Amino acid sequence: MAGFESDFIMLQHQLRGVLTIRDNCSFRVSELDMLQGSDVRWWGALGDDFQNLTNGFVISDERLNRTYRNDSFDVRLKSNLTWDQIRVVAVWDLSMGSDYGHVVLRDRGNGSESPSVAPAPADDGGATASSNNNRSSVKELAYEQQPTMFDNCKVLSQKYRVRWTLREAENLIEIGLEAAAEVQNYMAFGWANPNSSSSYMLHADVAVTGFTEDDFVPFAEDFYITDYSECSLGKDGVPHGVCPDSVYNNNNTSDPNSVNNTNVVYGHRKDGVSFVRFKRRLDPVDKKYDLRINPNENMTVIWAVGRIKPPDSLSPFNLPENHGGPRFVSYGFLVLNVSNHVDDCLGPLDADDKDDQDLIIADANVLLTVTSGTPLHYPNPPNPSKVLYINNREAPILKVERGVPVKFSVQAGHDVALYITSDPLGGNATIRNTSETIFAGGSEFEGVPASPKELLWAPDRNTPDLVYYQSVFSQKMGWKVLVVDGGLSDMYSNSVVLDGQLVTFFWTLSQNSISIAARGEKKSGYLAVGFGSGMVNSFVYVGWFDEDGKGHINTYWIDGRDASRLHATNENLTYVRCKSENGIITLEFTRPLKPSCSQGERRECSNIIDPTTPLKLIWAMGAKWSNDHLSEHNMHSSTSSRPIRVMLTSGTAEAEQDLRPVLGIHGIMMFLAWGILLPGGVLAARFLKHLKGDGWYRIHVYLQYSGLSIVLLGFLFAVAELRGLYVSSLHVKFGLTAIVLACAQPVNAYFRPKRPTTNGELEVAPPSRVVWEYSHAIAGRGAILVGMMALITGITHLGKRYGDDVKGLTWVLLIWFLVLGLIVLYLEHREKERRTTDRVSRRGGWVLGNVEDDSADLLNPPLGTLAEKEAAQMSEMMEVQLEPMR
């Protein structure tokens, strides 16, 4: 193996370097860069797979417990080891079981490998091997260059570097950009127009690199700069600003991608550092928007770092925002000759925030669903073939609060049992003769989606600040749990997760105000929460940070879908806070339930929160916000797909949906009662008394009792569906008043004073009877009118609750009431004519069938009574008709 040379594969801690085997018992490490670890050793294994690496062994007594900056040194193997026992040399953290990087030893002299060597990994990220003019090679042993290694490196700023390897014979240059910046940032590098003397960015040929927002795939796109502005189309349809070449050439070529002179080779995001490798032609095909690079000349290059605007409905491209910031920190230029050897990058880039893993903050009453899946970005390599996912996120960092219960639903399979442990590796530390403290869970906490197992864990003050969630049966499936004191769930009475599970909403109600907090569950440049059924016609609260890192909360009224329809408001917010933790934004404020101003004074004066009415919530996130100069570039990149209705008083939430069936039945029943049955009963009592017998009375009573029964049933349905009775809305007030008046009518009828009789003849009604008749009639007709108002306000309440257009229903109801009114007027007219006719033709003091018998029970007459009464009436009628005239 003597003479073998290879680059280290970078996995963690920004490890770079070259390993060269010197002889049978030693090797040399050159140009080593590495961030400091805890208990780091030289490690040997028989293969680079998970099983072989975790079962490896220490191969040298030397330790690597410091930061290395382009260091070179020799390392001796342990006396009992030879190269025949080693197929992988790794830099290994014993405490975490972590592989910082490794070299696979391959003997390719005869084109084959030793049978004992594990299969070599494929080229990472599709990197292409290239020659290295500054290193020696051995004929029989191939030199392997990793995509993170280059011939040259130049420091652009304290947190930004450019690396390159010139391949002039192939008309190519390979460039690597790396920056200790947030994952939402782009890295730009390119050549200024040779004819420019001061404005180097104008007409410059630039490559913009970064990672896509959703799946973190590296990209490198060819851009051309025509103006100091973000890419946009003018009124003439011509693009201007910082735009991709394919946008300029979209109308001039059948394949817009053919003008892209930049091809991504490899990219990764490790330890808070973004790295993208791409290649481009020295002499490009596109002569209009790509500049020729003369490798032997001094040429001006420009660079910048800033926020990426992800693709949206307006543009399918990842576009760079204005970099802002000071010169030579966020942007700059220099003169560079790519053929000259440069290496002034001393040591690895050290990011302030090294942890890019998703963060889930576990609040009380929020269920954490634990599943398993294929590892894509596991934070602690090497890893097994499947790892734990929590709420569909791969091995996130959990943040819990002492004293706040955490509930897990374990659905990862019967071979995965969840437990909380002090051991970072898991998999039952006793098997490795290592001690561990188990805080919750165990071998019995395993389940599948059809039969999940619930685990409840309440961290206490004795729980360490850092523990781990892992599987009892397998090592390194989970990751870290950060245990902190206090938090939002302790400060607020209620919380719900909004649509998409990317925003959590907290609130506490008081007598005249509400305290609100909203927290994003992924990194973003701003977080917006709105009150409304959608973006249009909503009141919005936006938490964002300026260039100095200061947090702000702005309020807006939105009445359209473009930036010009955002109108700043001046709401009375107190206790305002906006903070960012690892890119996770949390905004907090307190506001009155009802603004102190009148509704017509300003738009925000109508932003009233009724605790008894569901509050509709939407949210949005994006890369950047500003206090002014809003444009389409400030629009969201992630948003809720539908509103969530939050019941502020009960602390529950439900997704926006169509009208629920029970409430629909409630409306139909109330219309049947107040729109048909009860008015029909009143009309029967008013206009049918002239008919023979007591039919009018039966119709009146049957209709009234039927209508009242339906009213009470509809009332109970609504109370049960809404889980309570709240009297704040106008609809409920009218409805309760109508129900009280309607229920009073049967009681009123029971105490009806009887009319006195003399020798079987009815006397003049006494005052008590007259008062009763008037009160009964007025109360009944008043109940009908109030019930009709309840129907109208009910439709209005329906529109507010579900965001529907109810104008059509309102007009139908009003037309129905108009028809009833016309029927009443017509019947009154006919009744007046009938009475006039009766007065002219009547010779007696009574009208047949128009006198009530107070002593009779008209609803439940004794057997034979009604027949006898009718016979008597017929007899009396005949007697009257046969009486001779005098």
Salt bridges, closest charged atoms under 4 A:
GLU31 OE1 - ARG135 NH2 3.46
ASP39 OD1 - ARG63 NH1 3.12
ASP71 OD2 - ARG66 NH1 3.37
ASP74 OD1 - ARG22 NH1 3.92
ASP74 OD1 - ARG28 NH1 2.84
ASP99 OD2 - HIS102 ND1 2.71
GLU113 OE2 - ARG106 NE 3.35
GLU144 OE1 - ARG106 NH1 2.86
GLU144 OE2 - ARG108 NH2 2.82
GLU170 OE1 - ARG167 NH2 2.41
GLU174 OE2 - ARG167 NH1 2.11
GLU174 OE1 - ARG277 NE 2.67
GLU178 OE1 - ARG16 NH2 3.10
GLU178 OE2 - ARG163 NE 2.82
GLU182 OE1 - ARG307 NH2 2.96
ASP205 OD2 - ARG280 NH1 2.97
GLU213 OE2 - LYS522 NZ 3.95
GLU230 OE1 - HIS633 ND1 3.03
ASP283 OD1 - LYS287 NZ 2.74
ASP312 OD2 - LYS309 NZ 2.52
ASP344 OD2 - LYS154 NZ 3.46
ASP350 OD1 - LYS354 NZ 2.53
ASP352 OD1 - LYS159 NZ 3.93
ASP353 OD2 - LYS523 NZ 3.90
ASP356 OD2 - ARG269 NE 2.64
ASP356 OD1 - LYS523 NZ 3.51
ASP363 OD2 - ARG519 NH2 2.46
ASP415 OD2 - LYS386 NZ 3.02
ASP423 OD2 - ARG432 NH2 2.45
GLU446 OE1 - HIS414 ND1 2.59
ASP465 OD1 - ARG402 NH2 2.57
ASP485 OD1 - ARG402 NH1 3.04
ASP499 OD1 - ARG642 NE 3.72
GLU521 OE2 - ARG519 NE 3.29
ASP546 OD2 - HIS552 NE2 2.90
ASP559 OD1 - ARG565 NE 3.09
ASP559 OD1 - HIS567 NE2 3.00
GLU571 OE1 - ARG591 NH1 3.70
GLU581 OE2 - LYS399 NZ 2.64
GLU588 OE2 - ARG577 NH1 3.39
GLU601 OE2 - ARG602 NH1 3.53
GLU604 OE2 - ARG602 NE 2.74
ASP628 OD2 - HIS629 NE2 3.78
GLU654 OE2 - ARG645 NH2 2.33
GLU654 OE1 - ARG660 NH1 3.41
GLU656 OE2 - LYS616 NZ 3.62
GLU656 OE1 - ARG645 NH1 2.86
ASP694 OD1 - ARG698 NE 3.85
GLU721 OE2 - ARG660 NH1 3.37
GLU773 OE2 - ARG769 NE 3.05
GLU828 OE2 - ARG686 NE 2.89
GLU831 OE2 - ARG834 NH2 2.52
GLU831 OE2 - ARG835 NE 3.03
GLU833 OE2 - HIS829 NE2 2.84
ASP838 OD2 - ARG834 NH1 2.80
GLU852 OE2 - LYS689 NZ 3.59
GLU852 OE1 - ARG752 NH1 3.46
GLU852 OE1 - ARG769 NH2 3.88
ASP854 OD2 - ARG769 NH1 2.95
